[in-house]
């Protein structure tokens, strides 16, 4: 028995070192896709929800050439109003993570919509009610109980999707407190943090990040020019616009505008003769790029894409420029999204958009 003690001690030491190394390895992502409308923004439940994304889908995403998935989850899908877990939803979440890791992909778990905060809602109690803020921190403490078992190199936490606060300091304060709550449990987990007002690039200069924390990934979203990316999108002020749209160059010429019916002119008048191209896009990204340089942190675009409807050539031109810019600047990305009839790489019936997949996966 005495002879076994040194062997057991060595085994224990090796295990500790292995786990330590495993959990301190950096979380890095280059190209990915959002696995949306599954645990977020969906009325699917039960078997229908369970079968919307399967192990085969995750394998398909890996085979397309992606190295990670961004997984949006909504509070109302994961917990009831009393904070009790929906075990079936947690099982779906961990299945996605397990399948991704099996296929050598990483996962960003994105807390997408709260009961107290929807990015397009008029009233957002999160910003005015301290109890809702504490509840938000508790959601992450609760998620950590399940996700802490995964290596830091495999799973990252995105605090919240597209914060929209009237005062940017409200978001900065929430970020500071949420990071502190997570750091008390997981000091080295990568935390993904976006800017205020829908994670747009224009607000990055007022974003504040906890000091001396290098396990942070800065994130922005990019859907510009909006007339192209949200063409005839029913949830926006572009609903009903089915007129011409171009990229690159003048998105809508004066001659084309003059031929539109009045209701379409009212929607699109601000876009007439506006020029958009790869150079313009890069100029829009300067605030997040400068913030990332200033803080010495990596930069990530967690959402970008085009709604169904514009001419295919213009759509593919835009995606091509976006991907080239991501590669040239070293910014990681995840397109919105994997499976959808609007923005998807794959339609809801499973039909693949091979040209788009080829561009976005950079194969």
KAHUNOR-V295049 format. One record per residue. N is the residue number from 1. RES is the residue in one small letter. PSI is psi in whole degrees, -180 to 180 (999 if undefined). NEAR is the number of other C-alpha atoms within 12 Angstrom. D_LAST is the distance of its C-alpha to the last C-alpha in Angstrom with 1 decimal. Layout:
BEGIN
n=N res=RES psi=PSI near=NEAR d_last=D_LAST
n=N res=RES psi=PSI near=NEAR d_last=D_LAST
END
This chain:
BEGIN
n=1 res=x psi=-40 near=7 d_last=57.0
n=2 res=x psi=-37 near=8 d_last=57.4
n=3 res=x psi=-23 near=8 d_last=55.2
n=4 res=x psi=-22 near=10 d_last=52.3
n=5 res=x psi=-48 near=11 d_last=52.4
n=6 res=x psi=-37 near=12 d_last=50.7
n=7 res=x psi=-46 near=13 d_last=48.0
n=8 res=x psi=-41 near=14 d_last=47.4
n=9 res=x psi=-44 near=14 d_last=47.5
n=10 res=x psi=-40 near=13 d_last=44.9
n=11 res=x psi=-42 near=14 d_last=42.6
n=12 res=x psi=-43 near=14 d_last=43.1
n=13 res=x psi=-43 near=14 d_last=42.3
n=14 res=x psi=-41 near=14 d_last=39.1
n=15 res=x psi=-43 near=14 d_last=38.0
n=16 res=x psi=-42 near=14 d_last=38.7
n=17 res=x psi=-40 near=14 d_last=36.8
n=18 res=x psi=-46 near=15 d_last=33.8
n=19 res=x psi=-39 near=18 d_last=33.8
n=20 res=x psi=-47 near=16 d_last=34.3
n=21 res=x psi=-41 near=16 d_last=31.4
n=22 res=x psi=-37 near=21 d_last=29.2
n=23 res=x psi=-6 near=25 d_last=30.3
n=24 res=x psi=-3 near=23 d_last=30.1
n=25 res=x psi=142 near=21 d_last=26.6
n=26 res=x psi=144 near=24 d_last=24.6
n=27 res=x psi=117 near=33 d_last=22.4
n=28 res=x psi=137 near=33 d_last=19.1
n=29 res=x psi=146 near=36 d_last=16.1
n=30 res=x psi=-58 near=33 d_last=13.0
n=31 res=x psi=135 near=39 d_last=10.9
n=32 res=x psi=-174 near=44 d_last=12.6
n=33 res=x psi=152 near=46 d_last=14.3
n=34 res=x psi=129 near=43 d_last=18.0
n=35 res=x psi=83 near=45 d_last=19.8
n=36 res=x psi=173 near=40 d_last=22.5
n=37 res=x psi=34 near=34 d_last=25.6
n=38 res=x psi=-63 near=37 d_last=26.3
n=39 res=x psi=17 near=42 d_last=28.5
n=40 res=x psi=145 near=32 d_last=28.7
n=41 res=x psi=48 near=24 d_last=29.8
n=42 res=x psi=143 near=23 d_last=30.7
n=43 res=x psi=2 near=15 d_last=33.9
n=44 res=x psi=139 near=19 d_last=32.6
n=45 res=x psi=168 near=22 d_last=34.6
n=46 res=x psi=-141 near=19 d_last=35.5
n=47 res=x psi=-37 near=14 d_last=33.7
n=48 res=x psi=-45 near=15 d_last=31.9
n=49 res=x psi=-44 near=24 d_last=30.3
n=50 res=x psi=-37 near=23 d_last=29.7
n=51 res=x psi=-4 near=19 d_last=27.9
n=52 res=x psi=-43 near=30 d_last=25.8
n=53 res=x psi=127 near=34 d_last=23.1
n=54 res=x psi=176 near=26 d_last=23.3
n=55 res=x psi=-35 near=24 d_last=22.2
n=56 res=x psi=-37 near=19 d_last=20.0
n=57 res=x psi=-45 near=28 d_last=18.2
n=58 res=x psi=-40 near=38 d_last=17.5
n=59 res=x psi=-41 near=26 d_last=16.3
n=60 res=x psi=-41 near=28 d_last=14.0
n=61 res=x psi=-43 near=40 d_last=12.6
n=62 res=x psi=-42 near=29 d_last=12.0
n=63 res=x psi=-25 near=21 d_last=10.4
n=64 res=x psi=-22 near=32 d_last=7.9
n=65 res=x psi=9 near=25 d_last=6.8
n=66 res=x psi=151 near=36 d_last=9.5
n=67 res=x psi=-3 near=35 d_last=12.3
n=68 res=x psi=165 near=45 d_last=15.1
n=69 res=x psi=146 near=49 d_last=16.9
n=70 res=x psi=123 near=52 d_last=19.6
n=71 res=x psi=98 near=45 d_last=22.6
n=72 res=x psi=135 near=41 d_last=25.2
n=73 res=x psi=142 near=39 d_last=28.7
n=74 res=x psi=145 near=36 d_last=31.9
n=75 res=x psi=-46 near=37 d_last=35.4
n=76 res=x psi=-18 near=29 d_last=37.0
n=77 res=x psi=-30 near=36 d_last=34.6
n=78 res=x psi=-29 near=35 d_last=35.1
n=79 res=x psi=149 near=27 d_last=38.8
n=80 res=x psi=180 near=17 d_last=41.9
n=81 res=x psi=-14 near=17 d_last=44.1
n=82 res=x psi=6 near=13 d_last=46.0
n=83 res=x psi=10 near=22 d_last=43.1
n=84 res=x psi=139 near=18 d_last=43.0
n=85 res=x psi=145 near=21 d_last=39.7
n=86 res=x psi=102 near=22 d_last=38.3
n=87 res=x psi=-35 near=17 d_last=37.5
n=88 res=x psi=-36 near=19 d_last=35.4
n=89 res=x psi=-41 near=30 d_last=33.0
n=90 res=x psi=-34 near=28 d_last=32.9
n=91 res=x psi=-40 near=22 d_last=32.1
n=92 res=x psi=-44 near=32 d_last=29.1
n=93 res=x psi=-49 near=41 d_last=27.9
n=94 res=x psi=-32 near=28 d_last=28.4
n=95 res=x psi=-46 near=25 d_last=26.8
n=96 res=x psi=-43 near=42 d_last=23.6
n=97 res=x psi=-46 near=36 d_last=23.8
n=98 res=x psi=-45 near=27 d_last=24.8
n=99 res=x psi=-39 near=29 d_last=22.1
n=100 res=x psi=-46 near=36 d_last=19.4
n=101 res=x psi=-39 near=26 d_last=21.0
n=102 res=x psi=-29 near=20 d_last=21.2
n=103 res=x psi=22 near=27 d_last=17.4
n=104 res=x psi=35 near=24 d_last=17.1
n=105 res=x psi=154 near=36 d_last=16.4
n=106 res=x psi=168 near=40 d_last=18.7
n=107 res=x psi=134 near=50 d_last=20.6
n=108 res=x psi=114 near=49 d_last=22.2
n=109 res=x psi=114 near=43 d_last=25.3
n=110 res=x psi=114 near=37 d_last=26.2
n=111 res=x psi=98 near=39 d_last=29.8
n=112 res=x psi=-54 near=40 d_last=29.1
n=113 res=x psi=131 near=34 d_last=32.6
n=114 res=x psi=158 near=39 d_last=36.0
n=115 res=x psi=-29 near=28 d_last=39.2
n=116 res=x psi=-1 near=31 d_last=40.5
n=117 res=x psi=112 near=33 d_last=37.5
n=118 res=x psi=134 near=29 d_last=35.3
n=119 res=x psi=-20 near=25 d_last=33.5
n=120 res=x psi=9 near=19 d_last=35.1
n=121 res=x psi=149 near=18 d_last=38.5
n=122 res=x psi=-37 near=14 d_last=41.6
n=123 res=x psi=128 near=17 d_last=43.2
n=124 res=x psi=92 near=23 d_last=41.5
n=125 res=x psi=-19 near=24 d_last=44.0
n=126 res=x psi=-35 near=32 d_last=41.7
n=127 res=x psi=-15 near=29 d_last=42.8
n=128 res=x psi=-15 near=19 d_last=46.5
n=129 res=x psi=109 near=17 d_last=47.3
n=130 res=x psi=-32 near=17 d_last=47.4
n=131 res=x psi=-37 near=14 d_last=47.4
n=132 res=x psi=-34 near=22 d_last=44.1
n=133 res=x psi=-43 near=29 d_last=42.7
n=134 res=x psi=-36 near=21 d_last=44.0
n=135 res=x psi=-40 near=28 d_last=42.6
n=136 res=x psi=-45 near=37 d_last=39.1
n=137 res=x psi=-38 near=31 d_last=39.5
n=138 res=x psi=-32 near=26 d_last=40.8
n=139 res=x psi=-41 near=36 d_last=37.8
n=140 res=x psi=-35 near=40 d_last=35.7
n=141 res=x psi=-40 near=26 d_last=38.4
n=142 res=x psi=-43 near=23 d_last=38.2
n=143 res=x psi=-40 near=36 d_last=34.4
n=144 res=x psi=-33 near=29 d_last=34.7
n=145 res=x psi=-33 near=17 d_last=37.1
n=146 res=x psi=-40 near=20 d_last=34.3
n=147 res=x psi=-15 near=30 d_last=31.3
n=148 res=x psi=-24 near=27 d_last=33.0
n=149 res=x psi=-18 near=21 d_last=32.6
n=150 res=x psi=143 near=32 d_last=28.8
n=151 res=x psi=147 near=28 d_last=27.8
n=152 res=x psi=-27 near=32 d_last=27.2
n=153 res=x psi=-12 near=32 d_last=23.9
n=154 res=x psi=-30 near=37 d_last=22.7
n=155 res=x psi=135 near=44 d_last=24.3
n=156 res=x psi=160 near=44 d_last=25.1
n=157 res=x psi=123 near=46 d_last=27.5
n=158 res=x psi=116 near=40 d_last=27.1
n=159 res=x psi=-53 near=47 d_last=30.7
n=160 res=x psi=144 near=44 d_last=30.6
n=161 res=x psi=131 near=40 d_last=28.5
n=162 res=x psi=65 near=36 d_last=29.5
n=163 res=x psi=139 near=42 d_last=33.0
n=164 res=x psi=94 near=34 d_last=35.4
n=165 res=x psi=139 near=31 d_last=38.7
n=166 res=x psi=-36 near=20 d_last=41.2
n=167 res=x psi=120 near=18 d_last=41.9
n=168 res=x psi=-25 near=25 d_last=38.9
n=169 res=x psi=-26 near=22 d_last=41.3
n=170 res=x psi=-42 near=28 d_last=41.3
n=171 res=x psi=-43 near=38 d_last=37.6
n=172 res=x psi=-41 near=31 d_last=38.0
n=173 res=x psi=-41 near=23 d_last=40.9
n=174 res=x psi=-41 near=37 d_last=39.1
n=175 res=x psi=-49 near=34 d_last=36.1
n=176 res=x psi=-45 near=25 d_last=38.7
n=177 res=x psi=-37 near=25 d_last=40.5
n=178 res=x psi=-43 near=33 d_last=37.5
n=179 res=x psi=-43 near=38 d_last=36.0
n=180 res=x psi=-43 near=26 d_last=39.4
n=181 res=x psi=-41 near=27 d_last=39.7
n=182 res=x psi=-41 near=33 d_last=36.5
n=183 res=x psi=-27 near=26 d_last=37.2
n=184 res=x psi=-22 near=16 d_last=40.6
n=185 res=x psi=-43 near=22 d_last=38.7
n=186 res=x psi=93 near=29 d_last=35.4
n=187 res=x psi=-25 near=22 d_last=35.8
n=188 res=x psi=11 near=31 d_last=32.3
n=189 res=x psi=137 near=40 d_last=30.0
n=190 res=x psi=130 near=40 d_last=27.3
n=191 res=x psi=128 near=46 d_last=28.4
n=192 res=x psi=127 near=42 d_last=26.2
n=193 res=x psi=128 near=47 d_last=28.4
n=194 res=x psi=175 near=47 d_last=27.9
n=195 res=x psi=165 near=46 d_last=30.3
n=196 res=x psi=163 near=36 d_last=33.1
n=197 res=x psi=67 near=30 d_last=33.1
n=198 res=x psi=25 near=33 d_last=29.9
n=199 res=x psi=31 near=38 d_last=27.9
n=200 res=x psi=157 near=33 d_last=27.9
n=201 res=x psi=-30 near=36 d_last=27.4
n=202 res=x psi=-22 near=25 d_last=31.0
n=203 res=x psi=6 near=33 d_last=32.7
n=204 res=x psi=-26 near=34 d_last=30.9
n=205 res=x psi=-20 near=25 d_last=33.9
n=206 res=x psi=4 near=24 d_last=36.2
n=207 res=x psi=133 near=37 d_last=34.2
n=208 res=x psi=136 near=30 d_last=36.0
n=209 res=x psi=140 near=37 d_last=34.5
n=210 res=x psi=136 near=24 d_last=36.7
n=211 res=x psi=151 near=16 d_last=37.5
n=212 res=x psi=32 near=12 d_last=36.6
n=213 res=x psi=106 near=23 d_last=33.9
n=214 res=x psi=-2 near=23 d_last=30.7
n=215 res=x psi=53 near=35 d_last=29.1
n=216 res=x psi=139 near=37 d_last=28.1
n=217 res=x psi=118 near=38 d_last=24.8
n=218 res=x psi=139 near=46 d_last=25.4
n=219 res=x psi=136 near=49 d_last=23.8
n=220 res=x psi=162 near=44 d_last=23.8
n=221 res=x psi=151 near=37 d_last=22.7
n=222 res=x psi=113 near=37 d_last=22.0
n=223 res=x psi=63 near=31 d_last=22.8
n=224 res=x psi=146 near=35 d_last=24.1
n=225 res=x psi=139 near=35 d_last=25.4
n=226 res=x psi=-33 near=32 d_last=26.9
n=227 res=x psi=-32 near=39 d_last=28.1
n=228 res=x psi=-51 near=42 d_last=24.6
n=229 res=x psi=-28 near=34 d_last=23.0
n=230 res=x psi=41 near=31 d_last=26.1
n=231 res=x psi=118 near=37 d_last=27.1
n=232 res=x psi=31 near=28 d_last=30.2
n=233 res=x psi=122 near=24 d_last=29.4
n=234 res=x psi=-20 near=16 d_last=32.6
n=235 res=x psi=9 near=12 d_last=32.9
n=236 res=x psi=177 near=17 d_last=32.9
n=237 res=x psi=2 near=18 d_last=35.3
n=238 res=x psi=3 near=27 d_last=33.0
n=239 res=x psi=128 near=22 d_last=34.1
n=240 res=x psi=-10 near=24 d_last=35.4
n=241 res=x psi=114 near=31 d_last=33.5
n=242 res=x psi=23 near=27 d_last=32.0
n=243 res=x psi=-169 near=33 d_last=32.6
n=244 res=x psi=151 near=30 d_last=30.4
n=245 res=x psi=139 near=38 d_last=27.6
n=246 res=x psi=153 near=34 d_last=25.4
n=247 res=x psi=132 near=36 d_last=22.6
n=248 res=x psi=179 near=29 d_last=22.7
n=249 res=x psi=-158 near=23 d_last=26.4
n=250 res=x psi=121 near=24 d_last=29.4
n=251 res=x psi=-29 near=36 d_last=28.3
n=252 res=x psi=116 near=33 d_last=31.7
n=253 res=x psi=161 near=25 d_last=34.2
n=254 res=x psi=-41 near=20 d_last=38.0
n=255 res=x psi=-43 near=14 d_last=38.6
n=256 res=x psi=-40 near=22 d_last=36.2
n=257 res=x psi=-42 near=29 d_last=37.7
n=258 res=x psi=-24 near=20 d_last=41.2
n=259 res=x psi=-6 near=15 d_last=40.5
n=260 res=x psi=150 near=23 d_last=39.3
n=261 res=x psi=156 near=17 d_last=41.8
n=262 res=x psi=-41 near=15 d_last=43.5
n=263 res=x psi=-33 near=19 d_last=41.7
n=264 res=x psi=-33 near=28 d_last=38.3
n=265 res=x psi=-40 near=26 d_last=39.7
n=266 res=x psi=-35 near=19 d_last=40.9
n=267 res=x psi=-38 near=26 d_last=37.4
n=268 res=x psi=2 near=36 d_last=35.5
n=269 res=x psi=-31 near=25 d_last=38.1
n=270 res=x psi=-9 near=20 d_last=36.6
n=271 res=x psi=-5 near=30 d_last=33.4
n=272 res=x psi=127 near=28 d_last=35.2
n=273 res=x psi=16 near=22 d_last=34.1
n=274 res=x psi=133 near=25 d_last=31.9
n=275 res=x psi=135 near=22 d_last=29.1
n=276 res=x psi=136 near=30 d_last=25.6
n=277 res=x psi=-175 near=26 d_last=22.7
n=278 res=x psi=-41 near=26 d_last=20.2
n=279 res=x psi=-42 near=18 d_last=23.3
n=280 res=x psi=-43 near=21 d_last=25.1
n=281 res=x psi=-48 near=27 d_last=22.4
n=282 res=x psi=-38 near=25 d_last=22.4
n=283 res=x psi=-37 near=18 d_last=26.1
n=284 res=x psi=-26 near=27 d_last=26.1
n=285 res=x psi=-1 near=35 d_last=24.2
n=286 res=x psi=-37 near=24 d_last=26.9
n=287 res=x psi=-50 near=27 d_last=29.1
n=288 res=x psi=-36 near=40 d_last=26.6
n=289 res=x psi=-44 near=30 d_last=25.3
n=290 res=x psi=-39 near=24 d_last=28.9
n=291 res=x psi=-42 near=29 d_last=29.8
n=292 res=x psi=-41 near=33 d_last=27.1
n=293 res=x psi=-44 near=17 d_last=28.4
n=294 res=x psi=-42 near=19 d_last=32.0
n=295 res=x psi=-9 near=24 d_last=31.5
n=296 res=x psi=38 near=20 d_last=29.2
n=297 res=x psi=153 near=30 d_last=26.8
n=298 res=x psi=158 near=34 d_last=23.0
n=299 res=x psi=146 near=40 d_last=21.8
n=300 res=x psi=139 near=42 d_last=19.6
n=301 res=x psi=105 near=44 d_last=18.9
n=302 res=x psi=-14 near=49 d_last=19.6
n=303 res=x psi=137 near=39 d_last=19.5
n=304 res=x psi=152 near=38 d_last=18.4
n=305 res=x psi=177 near=40 d_last=18.0
n=306 res=x psi=131 near=39 d_last=19.9
n=307 res=x psi=152 near=34 d_last=22.5
n=308 res=x psi=141 near=26 d_last=22.7
n=309 res=x psi=-47 near=28 d_last=24.8
n=310 res=x psi=162 near=31 d_last=23.8
n=311 res=x psi=138 near=22 d_last=22.8
n=312 res=x psi=-40 near=20 d_last=19.2
n=313 res=x psi=-44 near=17 d_last=18.7
n=314 res=x psi=-39 near=28 d_last=19.9
n=315 res=x psi=-50 near=34 d_last=17.9
n=316 res=x psi=-33 near=29 d_last=14.6
n=317 res=x psi=-44 near=27 d_last=16.0
n=318 res=x psi=-48 near=40 d_last=16.8
n=319 res=x psi=-39 near=39 d_last=13.5
n=320 res=x psi=-45 near=28 d_last=11.9
n=321 res=x psi=-42 near=26 d_last=14.8
n=322 res=x psi=-49 near=41 d_last=14.6
n=323 res=x psi=-40 near=36 d_last=11.1
n=324 res=x psi=-41 near=25 d_last=12.2
n=325 res=x psi=-39 near=27 d_last=15.4
n=326 res=x psi=-44 near=35 d_last=14.1
n=327 res=x psi=-41 near=21 d_last=12.5
n=328 res=x psi=-31 near=13 d_last=15.6
n=329 res=x psi=-10 near=24 d_last=18.0
n=330 res=x psi=22 near=23 d_last=16.5
n=331 res=x psi=126 near=34 d_last=17.0
n=332 res=x psi=161 near=39 d_last=15.3
n=333 res=x psi=160 near=44 d_last=14.7
n=334 res=x psi=120 near=44 d_last=14.9
n=335 res=x psi=154 near=44 d_last=14.8
n=336 res=x psi=109 near=37 d_last=18.0
n=337 res=x psi=-169 near=37 d_last=17.4
n=338 res=x psi=-56 near=46 d_last=16.1
n=339 res=x psi=111 near=32 d_last=19.0
n=340 res=x psi=149 near=32 d_last=21.3
n=341 res=x psi=-10 near=23 d_last=22.7
n=342 res=x psi=-60 near=27 d_last=22.6
n=343 res=x psi=1 near=37 d_last=19.4
n=344 res=x psi=151 near=33 d_last=17.4
n=345 res=x psi=-28 near=41 d_last=14.0
n=346 res=x psi=135 near=30 d_last=16.4
n=347 res=x psi=165 near=21 d_last=20.0
n=348 res=x psi=-22 near=23 d_last=23.0
n=349 res=x psi=3 near=14 d_last=23.7
n=350 res=x psi=-5 near=20 d_last=20.3
n=351 res=x psi=131 near=15 d_last=18.9
n=352 res=x psi=142 near=23 d_last=15.1
n=353 res=x psi=87 near=28 d_last=13.9
n=354 res=x psi=-39 near=19 d_last=11.0
n=355 res=x psi=-45 near=21 d_last=10.5
n=356 res=x psi=-42 near=32 d_last=10.6
n=357 res=x psi=-43 near=35 d_last=8.4
n=358 res=x psi=-37 near=21 d_last=5.5
n=359 res=x psi=-52 near=28 d_last=6.9
n=360 res=x psi=-36 near=42 d_last=8.0
n=361 res=x psi=-6 near=36 d_last=5.5
n=362 res=x psi=36 near=26 d_last=3.8
n=363 res=x psi=999 near=16 d_last=0.0
END
